[in-house]
């Protein structure tokens, strides 16, 4: 495992004069940037792992990681970690393989492991090489018998002929995005269907936006440069659109390249912009429904649209976008952040979320949903979309059905044919990768991996099932979605497993701080760096239920962990108050067992408040197919009838405990929750909820004094509710949290921030706050704060010789001097330039240990020192905070060879406000022969 070997005392390198985005599109690779596959680098006294560098960008130091190859644009956010601590989310560089994070004074402790992740997946060299070794291989999965077929198969085409086409309207401006966003869509609908027809709107996720035909060139930018074309991601769901159209739905798949190419700086990763785009299209369809003659020809070819029956389908970041659109349609966002200002003339009946992101962990609780979790997702590989189910518990009335469907063998991209090799117009890839060998579950050709065609059949079938249930009200398809355990023959050989919360479920035993666990179990924290408290450590595996958020530990997310050897003893789960299961037919439990495990058996019993006990039955739970690269610790839904409790005379209105007793050999299991269950799907009417949005205030630090600002918070809606407020303590790793009751029109969330003015250059200082819904609330913008901008000029820098004419064996020496001290470490670069008027100092003429420390290797054979690093060789310097100078030396060695005086050309460089290199003074050092 590669680790940082010394504490960081030098947090910055190249000088920069701006606080703008660290890698603007016009920027060029910095002189001396790491070579692809270089063994590592140094910055001052810090030794960095392979691919890492500390360099200067924007208003201060940047931690930069460069991949040996381009990192494909994806939906999961790239994150830098130091050990288990999230350092932040870097911004991409135009080369497509480098990412830079402003350090802002963050210090890395000795021995801390640096990691790069995306959706929980390691991207850096240490992760790619070691991920499989860090977790022991699980035993091979034993195939389960196919689930019984559901009597109604929603994947069967309907009776209507389909027609289709495209429309393109004028581009629109969205808040926070500098360039207009396209209003394009692909329409497929039924021809000749009677009356107005329900609408299904698709929103694709974050993918490359532009490509050069006939080449492998793809990029993510907007608008597309001359000579390139937009990637038509909106055309990737035609199979599902045609199926739905044949069944009588009008379908529209909208383009969002304009958001994808501009969302890297958005605090919410573009969720609000995508919501605005969805609602702008729905508003146009509402206009066309009322005035059909004004609609584009493509729209007029299809049956008229009924905007009171709308299903939204979102893939990846598109999933988060349609979730926000559903939330915004019920609970309007603050006008300043919204791109749609008109009335809501539609009703969203449900969402389908395919491999979605949920960076805000803020699901719309009152809109029914189906979340498809691809078991071989190589992009959003932590399967964080599970939070669209788990995150709704207890927030609102709980009548909306929220289903999770785990699709064994599906990757992220193949649900969209325009992201699929062999089907796409632009270059495309399989996002699941097993660089160091064959993955037993997810490599193409294995028994569990789906082909692209099979995966697209699954997507179309389960979208159609959701439309039929949420929009059409056909309860006959519910068993495909709610954990009953049925399969749709149209989905082919795919194994799709489901569980759900909501609908006719009554809350019973939900692990939390008020629950007592006794016997062979413990209440565990879903998110906690302390292995003694955590439900599951990263070394053991990953669970979609335990997807991380903004902070660790995170209070309010718990489960029950059970571990036993031999015949296990009972585990008792007791809520603070007795619960009622009156009217329920069964007790439905969501239980996690290790991947590939089989035959875990649990005896299930309940006890009422009077102490009467009834054994309900024995349940068997098998693990999902999994490997060290998959996120397969996922809850299986098991149901045991409550009839035995009724026969035993238990008071089902006052149950006091749930008992789970393991049977058989050693094992482990985790209880997510248990509910009273009965069949049916009730109407999911919205409750009056309070909405909370956190804003961002940016202020100048000023020259003196202390000013107090407050984090902007907007509370709207009706009634009152509770949120959990998190506030990081500046300069520490501590995050405080508390539960706050909020009401519209009041200032219940008060986060004061003190900003101290000064006249010395320093970092921008960011004070953050973030919230999560607890009860009776929804959250729009979950994160914000106050940013104090540095408003002092960076010191100017001079380079002067100390010893620039030396005999071999001595050191060349230059002094770097700042015009004034700064409050942060200031560093920069000295570019070594090729000598044109004499012999150049070579790598054989300098100390090998110095070469190893500077560049990570001693080049063989020897060559000019300026050519050590391909693309430019630079020496990095740092002036500590409060000081004004440092020295850069090049130690030479005596080689015993008679030779002429050798030269070394050096040039200081800095950067301007547009991050363009600004050449500084150029000097020449001379090394004379010692004889």
Residue pairs with C-beta under 8 A, 6 or more apart in sequence:
1 113
1 126
1 130
1 134
2 49
2 50
2 113
2 114
2 125
2 126
3 49
3 111
3 112
3 113
3 114
4 46
4 47
4 48
4 49
4 82
4 108
4 110
4 111
4 112
4 113
4 114
5 47
5 110
5 111
6 45
6 46
6 47
6 110
7 46
7 107
7 108
7 109
7 110
8 46
8 54
8 107
8 108
9 44
9 45
9 46
9 825
9 880
10 43
10 44
10 45
10 46
10 54
10 825
10 827
10 878
10 880
11 54
11 60
11 61
11 103
11 105
11 106
11 107
11 824
11 825
12 54
12 56
12 60
12 61
12 62
12 103
12 824
12 825
12 826
12 827
12 878
13 43
13 53
13 54
13 55
13 56
13 61
13 62
13 827
13 828
13 829
13 876
13 878
14 30
14 55
14 56
14 57
14 827
14 828
14 829
14 876
14 909
14 910
14 911
15 56
15 794
15 797
15 826
15 827
15 828
15 910
15 911
16 56
16 57
16 58
16 59
16 60
16 794
16 910
16 911
16 915
17 793
17 794
17 910
17 911
17 912
17 913
18 58
18 59
18 911
18 912
18 913
18 914
18 915
19 58
19 59
19 764
19 789
19 790
20 58
20 913
20 915
21 58
21 91
21 264
21 265
22 57
22 58
22 62
22 91
22 93
22 100
22 102
22 915
23 57
23 91
23 92
23 93
23 94
23 98
23 100
23 915
24 914
24 915
25 94
25 221
26 914
26 915
26 916
27 93
27 94
27 914
27 915
27 916
28 916
28 917
29 93
29 95
29 98
29 871
30 55
30 829
30 874
30 917
31 829
31 831
31 871
31 872
31 874
31 909
31 917
32 829
32 831
32 869
32 871
32 872
32 873
32 874
32 876
33 53
33 55
33 64
33 66
33 98
33 871
33 872
34 41
34 51
34 52
34 53
34 66
34 869
35 869
35 870
35 871
36 66
36 68
36 69
36 97
37 50
37 68
38 50
38 51
38 855
38 856
38 857
38 869
39 50
39 856
39 857
40 47
40 48
40 49
40 50
40 51
40 52
40 856
41 48
41 52
41 53
41 855
41 856
42 48
42 853
42 854
42 856
42 876
43 53
43 54
43 55
43 827
43 876
43 878
44 827
44 876
44 878
46 54
46 108
48 54
48 114
49 114
49 124
49 125
49 126
50 124
50 125
50 126
51 65
51 66
51 67
51 68
51 124
51 125
52 63
52 64
52 65
52 114
52 124
53 63
53 64
53 65
53 66
54 61
54 62
54 63
54 64
54 103
54 827
55 61
55 62
55 64
55 100
55 876
56 62
56 827
56 828
56 911
57 64
57 100
57 102
57 915
58 102
58 915
59 102
59 763
59 764
59 789
59 790
60 102
60 103
60 104
60 105
60 762
60 763
60 764
60 790
60 824
61 102
61 103
61 104
61 763
61 824
61 825
61 827
62 100
62 101
62 102
62 103
63 80
63 87
63 90
63 100
63 101
63 103
64 90
64 93
64 98
64 99
64 100
64 101
65 80
65 90
65 98
65 99
65 114
65 116
65 124
66 97
66 98
66 99
67 97
67 98
67 123
67 124
68 97
68 125
69 97
70 95
70 96
70 97
71 78
71 92
71 96
71 97
71 99
71 123
72 208
72 429
72 431
73 206
73 207
73 208
73 209
73 218
73 220
73 260
74 118
74 119
74 206
74 207
74 316
74 379
74 380
74 412
74 431
75 119
75 205
75 206
75 207
75 316
75 317
75 355
75 357
75 379
75 380
75 412
76 118
76 119
76 120
76 121
76 357
76 379
76 380
76 381
76 382
77 89
77 118
77 119
77 269
77 357
77 359
78 89
78 90
78 92
78 99
78 116
78 117
78 118
78 123
79 86
79 87
79 88
79 89
79 90
79 116
79 117
79 118
80 86
80 87
80 88
80 89
80 90
80 99
80 101
80 114
80 115
80 116
81 87
81 113
81 114
81 115
81 116
81 117
82 106
82 108
82 109
82 112
82 113
82 114
82 115
83 112
83 113
84 529
84 552
85 552
85 733
86 548
86 550
86 552
87 101
87 103
87 106
88 101
88 102
89 101
90 99
90 100
90 101
91 99
91 100
91 101
91 264
91 265
92 98
92 99
92 220
92 264
93 99
93 100
96 219
99 116
102 763
102 764
103 763
104 763
104 764
104 765
104 766
105 731
105 763
105 824
108 114
113 126
114 124
115 122
115 124
115 126
115 127
116 122
116 123
116 124
116 127
117 123
117 127
118 379
118 381
119 357
119 377
119 379
119 380
119 381
119 382
119 384
120 381
120 382
120 384
120 542
120 547
120 548
120 631
121 127
121 378
121 381
121 382
121 629
122 128
122 130
122 131
128 435
128 436
129 436
131 628
131 629
132 436
132 437
132 628
132 629
134 538
134 539
134 628
135 539
135 540
135 541
135 628
136 628
137 627
137 628
138 594
138 595
138 596
138 626
138 627
138 628
139 596
139 597
140 440
140 596
141 440
141 441
141 448
141 595
141 596
141 623
141 624
141 625
141 626
142 596
142 598
142 622
143 447
144 495
144 622
146 487
146 495
147 485
147 486
147 487
147 495
148 485
148 486
148 487
149 486
149 487
149 488
149 489
150 476
150 477
150 479
150 480
150 486
150 487
150 488
151 476
152 468
152 474
152 476
152 477
153 461
153 488
153 489
153 490
154 461
154 464
154 465
154 467
154 468
154 477
154 480
154 488
154 490
155 243
155 457
155 460
155 461
155 464
155 465
155 488
155 489
155 490
155 491
156 490
157 242
157 243
157 246
157 247
158 190
158 243
158 246
158 247
158 248
159 246
160 190
160 191
160 192
160 193
160 245
160 246
160 247
160 248
161 190
161 191
161 192
161 246
162 188
162 189
162 190
162 191
162 242
162 245
162 246
163 188
163 189
163 190
163 191
163 245
163 301
163 302
164 186
164 187
164 188
164 189
164 238
164 241
164 242
164 245
164 298
164 301
164 302
165 186
165 187
165 297
165 298
165 301
166 184
166 185
166 186
166 187
166 298
167 184
167 185
167 187
167 296
167 298
167 299
168 182
168 183
168 184
169 183
169 184
169 284
169 296
170 183
171 180
171 181
171 182
171 183
171 258
172 180
172 181
172 183
172 277
172 280
172 339
173 180
173 181
173 339
174 181
174 259
174 273
174 276
174 277
174 339
175 272
175 273
175 276
175 336
175 337
175 338
175 339
176 265
176 266
176 272
176 273
176 337
177 258
177 259
177 262
177 263
177 266
177 273
178 262
179 222
179 223
179 258
179 261
179 262
180 258
181 222
181 256
181 258
181 259
181 262
181 273
181 277
182 230
182 255
182 257
182 258
183 254
183 277
183 280
183 281
183 284
184 234
184 254
184 255
185 234
185 252
185 253
185 254
185 255
185 281
186 232
186 234
186 235
186 238
186 241
186 252
186 253
187 250
187 251
187 252
187 253
187 298
187 299
187 302
188 238
188 241
188 242
188 244
188 245
188 251
188 302
189 197
189 245
189 249
189 250
189 251
189 301
189 302
189 303
190 197
190 245
190 246
190 247
190 248
190 249
190 250
190 302
190 303
191 301
191 302
191 303
192 303
193 248
193 303
194 303
195 303
195 304
195 306
196 289
196 303
196 304
196 305
196 306
197 248
197 249
197 250
197 302
197 303
197 304
197 305
197 306
198 248
198 249
198 250
198 306
198 309
198 310
198 311
198 349
198 467
198 471
198 472
199 249
199 250
199 251
199 252
199 285
199 305
199 306
199 307
199 309
199 310
199 311
199 346
200 241
200 244
200 249
200 250
200 251
200 252
200 310
200 311
200 312
200 313
200 463
200 467
200 471
201 251
201 252
201 253
201 254
201 278
201 281
201 282
201 310
201 311
201 312
201 313
201 322
202 234
202 237
202 240
202 241
202 251
202 252
202 253
202 254
202 313
202 314
202 315
202 318
203 253
203 254
203 256
203 274
203 277
203 278
203 312
203 313
203 314
203 315
203 318
203 321
203 322
204 233
204 234
204 236
204 237
204 253
204 255
204 256
204 315
204 316
204 318
204 416
204 418
205 233
205 314
205 315
205 316
205 317
205 318
205 319
205 355
205 357
205 416
206 220
206 260
206 263
206 270
206 316
206 317
206 318
207 220
207 231
207 233
207 260
207 416
207 419
208 218
208 219
208 220
208 231
208 426
209 219
209 220
209 221
209 222
209 224
209 230
209 231
209 257
209 260
209 261
210 218
210 219
210 220
210 221
210 222
210 224
210 225
210 228
210 229
210 230
210 231
210 257
210 261
211 217
211 218
211 219
211 228
211 229
211 231
211 425
211 426
211 427
212 218
212 227
212 228
212 229
213 229
215 427
216 427
217 228
217 427
218 231
218 426
218 427
219 225
219 228
220 260
220 261
221 261
222 257
222 258
222 260
222 261
222 262
223 258
223 261
224 230
224 257
229 426
230 255
230 257
231 257
231 418
231 424
231 425
231 426
232 255
232 418
232 425
233 255
233 256
233 257
233 416
233 418
233 419
234 253
234 254
234 255
234 256
235 253
235 417
235 418
236 253
236 415
236 416
236 417
236 418
236 419
236 420
236 424
237 253
237 313
237 315
237 415
237 416
237 417
237 459
238 253
238 417
239 417
239 456
239 457
239 459
239 460
240 251
240 313
240 456
240 459
240 460
240 463
240 464
241 251
241 253
243 460
243 461
243 463
243 464
244 251
244 460
244 463
244 464
244 467
245 251
245 302
247 464
247 467
247 468
248 303
249 311
249 467
249 471
250 302
250 303
250 304
250 305
252 281
252 285
254 277
254 278
254 281
256 274
256 277
256 318
256 321
259 270
259 273
259 274
259 277
259 321
260 270
260 317
262 270
262 273
263 269
263 270
263 273
263 317
266 272
266 273
267 696
267 781
267 783
267 784
268 359
268 360
268 781
268 782
268 783
269 317
269 320
269 357
269 359
270 317
270 321
271 317
271 320
271 321
271 323
271 324
271 359
271 360
272 324
272 333
272 337
272 338
272 339
272 780
272 781
273 321
273 339
274 314
274 317
274 318
274 320
274 321
274 322
274 324
274 325
275 321
275 322
275 324
275 325
275 327
275 328
275 333
275 338
276 338
276 339
276 340
277 321
277 339
278 312
278 321
278 322
278 325
279 325
279 328
279 329
279 340
279 344
280 339
280 340
282 307
282 310
282 345
282 346
283 340
283 342
283 345
285 299
285 305
285 307
285 346
286 307
286 345
286 346
287 294
288 294
288 295
288 296
288 299
288 305
289 304
289 305
289 306
289 307
292 300
292 304
293 300
299 305
307 345
307 346
307 347
308 346
308 347
309 347
309 349
309 471
310 346
310 347
310 348
310 349
310 471
311 348
311 349
311 350
311 351
311 352
311 466
311 467
311 470
311 471
312 322
312 325
312 326
312 348
312 350
312 351
312 352
313 322
313 351
313 352
313 353
313 354
313 463
314 320
314 321
314 322
314 323
314 351
314 352
314 353
314 354
314 356
315 354
315 355
315 356
315 415
315 416
316 354
316 355
316 356
316 357
316 379
316 380
316 412
317 356
317 357
318 354
318 356
319 351
319 353
319 354
319 355
319 356
319 357
319 358
319 371
319 385
319 388
320 356
320 357
320 358
320 359
320 360
322 351
322 353
323 351
323 353
323 356
323 358
323 362
323 363
323 364
323 367
323 369
323 388
324 364
324 780
325 348
326 348
326 351
326 364
326 367
327 362
327 364
327 367
327 778
327 780
328 338
328 340
328 780
329 344
329 346
329 347
329 348
330 348
330 364
330 366
330 367
330 686
330 689
330 778
331 689
331 691
331 716
331 717
331 778
331 780
332 338
332 344
332 691
332 716
333 691
333 693
333 780
333 781
334 693
334 695
334 714
334 716
334 780
335 341
337 693
337 695
337 780
337 781
348 367
349 367
349 368
349 470
349 471
350 367
350 368
350 369
350 370
350 466
350 467
350 469
350 470
350 471
351 364
351 367
351 368
351 369
351 370
351 388
352 369
352 370
352 371
352 372
352 462
352 463
352 466
352 467
353 369
353 370
353 371
353 372
353 385
353 388
354 372
354 374
354 415
354 459
355 372
355 373
355 374
355 377
355 379
355 380
355 383
355 385
355 412
355 415
356 371
356 380
356 384
356 385
356 388
357 380
357 384
357 385
358 384
358 385
358 387
358 388
358 391
358 547
360 779
360 781
360 782
360 783
361 384
361 387
361 391
361 549
361 772
361 782
362 391
362 772
362 773
362 778
362 779
362 780
362 782
363 369
363 387
363 388
363 389
363 391
363 392
363 402
364 778
365 392
365 395
365 396
365 398
365 400
365 689
365 773
365 778
366 396
366 397
366 399
366 400
366 684
366 685
366 686
366 687
366 689
367 400
367 684
367 686
368 400
368 401
368 402
368 466
368 469
368 470
368 502
368 684
369 388
369 389
369 400
369 401
369 402
369 403
370 403
370 404
370 405
370 462
370 465
370 466
370 481
371 385
371 386
371 388
371 389
371 402
371 403
371 404
371 405
372 385
372 405
372 407
372 410
372 415
372 458
372 459
372 462
373 383
373 385
373 386
373 404
373 405
373 406
373 407
373 544
373 634
374 383
374 407
374 410
374 411
374 412
374 415
374 455
375 406
375 407
375 408
375 409
375 410
375 441
375 442
375 448
375 624
375 625
375 630
375 631
375 632
376 409
376 410
376 411
376 432
376 439
376 441
376 442
376 449
376 630
377 383
377 410
377 411
377 412
377 431
377 432
377 631
378 411
378 412
378 430
378 431
378 432
378 433
379 412
379 413
379 431
380 412
381 412
381 629
381 630
381 631
382 542
382 544
382 547
382 548
382 631
383 542
383 544
383 547
383 631
383 634
384 544
384 547
385 404
385 544
386 404
386 544
386 545
386 547
386 634
387 547
388 402
388 404
389 402
389 403
389 404
389 499
389 500
389 501
390 501
390 545
390 672
391 773
392 398
392 400
392 402
392 501
392 502
393 501
393 507
393 510
393 673
394 507
394 510
394 774
394 775
395 773
395 774
395 775
395 776
395 777
395 778
396 686
396 687
396 689
396 776
397 685
397 687
398 501
398 502
398 505
398 507
399 502
399 503
399 682
399 683
399 684
399 685
400 502
400 503
400 684
401 469
401 470
401 478
401 481
401 482
401 500
401 501
401 502
401 503
401 681
401 684
402 500
402 501
402 502
403 466
403 481
403 482
403 483
403 498
403 499
403 500
404 498
404 499
404 500
404 544
405 462
405 481
405 496
405 497
405 498
406 496
406 497
406 498
406 624
406 634
407 450
407 455
407 458
407 494
407 495
407 496
408 441
408 448
408 494
408 495
408 496
408 497
408 624
408 625
409 441
409 442
409 446
409 448
409 449
409 450
409 455
409 494
409 495
409 625
410 450
410 455
410 458
410 494
411 430
411 431
411 432
411 442
411 455
412 431
412 432
413 419
413 420
413 428
413 429
413 430
413 431
414 420
414 430
414 450
414 452
414 455
414 456
415 455
415 456
415 459
417 423
417 424
417 452
417 456
418 424
418 425
418 426
418 428
419 428
420 428
420 452
421 428
421 429
421 430
421 452
422 452
423 452
430 444
432 439
432 442
432 443
432 629
434 442
434 443
434 629
438 446
439 446
439 627
439 629
439 630
440 446
440 627
441 448
441 449
441 625
441 626
441 627
441 630
441 632
442 448
442 449
442 627
442 629
442 630
443 449
448 495
448 625
450 458
450 493
450 494
454 492
454 493
454 494
455 494
457 490
457 491
457 492
457 494
458 491
458 492
458 494
458 496
460 490
461 488
461 490
461 491
462 480
462 481
462 488
462 491
462 496
465 477
465 480
465 481
465 488
466 481
468 474
468 477
469 475
469 477
469 478
469 481
469 681
473 681
475 679
475 680
475 681
478 484
478 503
478 679
478 680
478 681
479 485
479 486
480 486
480 487
480 488
480 496
480 498
481 498
481 500
482 498
482 499
482 500
482 503
483 498
483 499
483 500
483 588
483 590
483 637
483 639
484 498
485 497
485 498
485 637
487 495
487 496
488 496
497 624
497 634
497 636
498 637
499 590
499 635
499 636
499 637
500 637
501 673
501 675
502 684
503 680
503 681
503 682
504 677
504 678
504 679
504 680
504 681
504 682
505 588
505 675
505 676
505 677
506 579
506 580
506 581
506 583
506 584
506 675
506 676
506 677
507 579
507 673
507 675
508 579
508 581
508 587
508 655
508 658
508 673
508 674
508 675
508 676
509 515
509 573
509 575
509 579
509 658
509 671
509 673
509 674
510 575
510 673
510 674
511 517
511 523
511 558
511 559
511 560
511 573
511 671
511 672
511 673
512 556
512 558
513 555
513 556
513 558
514 575
514 576
515 523
515 558
515 560
515 573
515 574
515 575
515 576
516 572
516 573
516 574
516 576
517 523
517 560
517 571
517 572
517 573
517 574
518 571
518 572
518 574
519 569
519 570
519 571
519 572
519 659
520 562
520 563
520 564
520 568
520 569
520 570
520 571
520 662
521 560
521 561
521 562
521 563
521 571
521 573
521 660
521 671
522 560
522 561
523 558
523 559
523 560
523 561
524 533
524 534
524 535
524 558
524 559
524 560
524 561
524 670
525 533
525 534
525 535
525 553
525 554
525 555
525 557
525 558
526 534
526 535
526 545
526 546
526 554
526 557
526 558
526 559
527 534
527 546
527 548
527 549
527 551
527 552
527 553
527 554
527 557
528 534
528 552
528 553
528 554
529 552
529 553
530 553
531 537
533 553
535 543
535 546
535 559
535 561
535 670
536 542
536 543
536 546
536 633
536 670
541 594
541 595
541 626
541 628
541 631
541 632
541 633
542 630
542 631
542 632
542 633
543 592
543 631
543 633
543 634
543 670
544 631
544 633
544 634
545 559
545 592
545 633
545 634
545 635
545 672
546 557
546 633
548 554
549 772
550 726
550 770
550 782
550 783
551 726
551 728
551 735
551 737
551 770
555 724
555 737
556 724
556 772
556 774
559 592
559 670
559 671
559 672
560 571
560 573
560 670
560 671
561 668
561 670
562 568
562 571
562 660
562 662
562 668
562 669
562 670
562 671
563 667
563 668
564 662
564 666
564 667
564 668
565 665
565 666
566 665
566 666
567 662
567 663
567 664
568 661
568 662
568 663
568 667
569 661
570 603
570 605
570 659
570 660
570 661
571 659
571 660
571 661
571 662
571 671
572 657
572 658
572 659
573 657
573 658
573 659
573 660
573 671
573 674
574 656
574 657
574 658
575 656
578 608
578 609
578 653
578 654
578 655
578 656
579 654
579 655
580 652
580 653
580 654
580 655
580 676
581 587
581 642
581 652
581 653
581 655
581 676
582 652
582 653
583 676
583 678
584 642
584 652
584 675
584 676
584 677
584 678
585 641
585 642
585 677
585 678
585 679
586 639
586 640
586 641
586 642
586 676
586 677
586 678
587 604
587 606
587 616
587 639
587 640
587 642
587 658
587 674
587 675
587 676
587 677
588 637
588 638
588 639
588 674
588 675
588 676
588 677
589 604
589 619
589 637
589 638
589 639
589 640
589 671
589 673
589 674
589 675
590 635
590 636
590 637
590 671
590 672
590 673
590 674
591 602
591 619
591 621
591 635
591 636
591 638
591 669
591 670
591 671
591 672
592 633
592 634
592 635
592 636
592 669
592 670
592 672
593 600
593 621
593 622
593 623
593 636
593 667
593 668
593 669
593 670
594 623
594 633
594 667
594 668
595 623
595 624
595 625
595 626
595 627
595 630
595 632
595 633
596 623
596 624
596 625
596 626
597 622
597 623
597 667
598 622
598 623
599 620
599 622
599 664
600 620
600 621
600 622
600 623
600 662
600 664
600 667
600 669
601 618
601 619
601 620
601 621
601 662
601 663
601 664
602 618
602 619
602 621
602 638
602 660
602 661
602 662
602 663
602 669
603 615
603 617
603 618
603 659
603 660
603 661
603 663
604 615
604 616
604 617
604 618
604 619
604 640
604 658
604 659
604 660
605 613
605 614
605 615
605 616
605 658
605 659
605 661
606 613
606 614
606 616
606 645
606 650
606 655
606 657
606 658
606 659
607 613
607 614
607 650
607 655
607 656
607 657
607 659
608 645
608 650
608 651
608 652
608 654
608 655
608 656
609 651
609 654
609 655
609 656
610 651
610 654
612 648
612 649
612 650
612 651
613 648
613 650
613 659
614 644
614 645
614 647
614 648
614 650
615 644
616 640
616 641
616 642
616 644
616 645
617 640
617 641
617 644
618 663
619 638
619 639
619 640
620 638
621 636
621 638
621 669
622 636
623 632
624 632
624 634
624 636
625 632
626 632
626 633
633 670
635 670
635 672
639 677
642 652
642 676
645 652
646 652
658 674
660 669
660 671
662 669
687 776
688 717
688 718
688 719
689 717
689 718
689 719
689 721
689 776
689 777
689 778
690 715
690 716
690 717
690 718
690 719
690 720
690 721
690 742
690 743
690 744
690 776
690 777
690 778
691 714
691 715
691 716
691 717
691 777
691 778
691 779
691 780
692 713
692 714
692 715
692 723
692 742
692 749
692 771
692 773
692 777
692 778
692 779
692 780
693 713
693 714
693 716
693 779
693 780
693 781
693 784
694 711
694 712
694 713
694 769
694 770
694 771
694 781
694 782
694 783
694 784
694 785
695 711
695 712
695 713
695 714
695 781
695 784
696 712
696 784
696 785
696 786
696 787
697 709
697 710
697 711
697 712
697 784
697 785
697 786
697 787
698 786
698 787
698 789
699 707
699 709
699 755
699 786
699 787
699 788
699 789
700 788
700 789
700 791
701 755
701 756
701 757
701 758
701 762
701 765
701 788
701 789
701 790
701 791
701 792
702 755
702 757
702 791
703 757
703 758
703 759
703 791
704 757
704 758
704 759
705 756
705 757
706 754
706 755
706 756
706 757
707 754
707 755
707 757
708 752
708 753
708 754
708 755
709 752
709 753
709 755
709 786
710 750
710 751
710 752
710 753
710 786
711 749
711 751
711 753
711 767
711 769
711 784
711 785
711 786
712 784
713 747
713 749
713 751
713 784
715 742
715 743
715 744
715 745
715 746
715 748
715 749
716 744
717 744
717 778
718 744
719 743
719 776
720 741
720 742
720 743
720 776
721 741
721 742
721 773
721 774
721 775
721 776
721 777
722 739
722 740
722 741
722 742
722 773
722 774
722 775
722 776
722 777
723 739
723 740
723 742
723 749
723 771
723 772
723 773
723 774
723 777
723 779
724 737
724 738
724 739
724 740
724 771
724 772
724 774
725 737
725 738
725 739
725 740
725 749
725 751
725 769
725 770
725 771
726 735
726 736
726 737
726 769
726 770
726 771
726 772
727 735
727 736
727 737
727 751
727 768
727 769
728 734
728 735
728 736
728 767
728 768
728 769
729 735
729 736
730 765
730 767
739 774
740 748
740 749
741 748
742 748
742 749
742 777
749 769
749 771
751 767
751 769
751 785
753 767
753 785
753 786
753 788
755 765
755 786
755 788
758 792
758 823
759 792
760 792
760 820
760 821
760 822
760 823
761 790
761 792
761 793
761 794
761 795
761 822
761 823
761 824
761 826
762 790
762 792
762 822
762 823
762 824
763 790
763 823
763 824
764 787
764 788
764 789
764 790
765 787
765 788
766 785
766 786
766 787
766 788
767 785
767 786
767 787
767 788
768 783
768 784
768 785
769 783
769 784
769 785
770 782
770 783
770 784
771 779
771 782
772 779
772 782
773 779
794 822
794 826
795 818
795 819
795 820
795 821
795 822
795 826
795 884
796 818
796 819
797 816
797 817
797 818
797 819
797 826
797 828
797 908
797 910
797 920
798 816
798 817
798 819
798 921
799 814
799 815
799 816
799 817
799 830
799 906
799 908
799 920
799 921
799 923
800 814
800 815
800 817
801 813
801 814
801 815
801 923
801 925
802 813
802 814
802 815
802 887
803 810
803 811
803 812
803 813
804 812
804 813
804 814
804 923
804 924
804 925
804 926
805 925
805 926
805 928
806 812
806 892
806 925
806 926
806 927
806 928
807 927
807 928
807 929
807 930
808 845
808 892
808 893
808 894
808 895
808 927
808 928
808 929
808 930
809 892
809 893
809 894
809 930
810 892
811 889
811 890
811 891
811 892
812 889
812 890
812 892
812 904
812 925
812 927
813 887
813 888
813 889
813 890
814 830
814 887
814 888
814 889
814 906
814 923
814 925
815 885
815 886
815 887
816 828
816 877
816 879
816 885
816 886
816 887
816 888
816 908
817 884
817 885
818 826
818 879
818 884
818 885
819 884
820 884
821 881
821 882
821 883
821 884
822 879
822 881
822 882
823 881
823 882
824 881
825 878
825 879
825 880
825 881
826 878
826 879
827 876
827 877
827 878
827 879
828 876
828 877
828 908
828 909
828 910
829 874
829 875
829 876
829 877
829 908
829 909
830 874
830 875
830 876
830 877
830 888
830 906
830 907
830 908
830 909
831 872
831 873
831 874
831 906
831 907
831 908
831 909
832 865
832 866
832 868
832 873
832 874
832 875
832 904
832 905
832 906
833 866
833 905
833 906
833 907
833 922
834 840
834 864
834 866
834 867
834 905
835 841
835 864
835 866
835 903
835 904
835 905
837 903
838 900
838 901
838 902
838 903
839 899
839 900
839 901
839 902
839 903
840 864
840 865
840 866
840 902
840 903
840 904
840 905
841 864
841 865
841 890
841 892
841 902
841 903
841 904
841 925
841 927
842 862
842 863
842 864
842 865
842 902
843 851
843 858
843 859
843 862
843 863
843 864
843 865
843 868
844 862
844 895
845 865
845 892
845 893
845 895
845 902
845 927
846 865
846 890
846 891
846 892
846 893
847 891
847 892
847 893
848 858
850 890
850 891
851 857
851 858
851 859
851 868
852 858
854 875
855 868
855 869
855 873
859 868
865 873
865 890
865 904
866 873
866 904
866 905
867 873
874 909
875 888
875 890
875 906
877 886
877 888
878 886
879 885
879 886
880 886
890 904
890 925
892 927
894 930
898 929
898 931
899 929
900 929
901 926
901 927
901 928
901 929
902 926
902 927
903 924
903 925
903 926
903 927
904 924
904 925
904 926
904 927
905 922
905 923
905 924
906 922
906 923
906 924
906 925
907 919
907 920
907 921
907 922
907 923
908 919
908 920
908 921
908 922
909 917
909 918
909 919
909 920
910 917
910 918
910 920
911 917
911 918
912 918
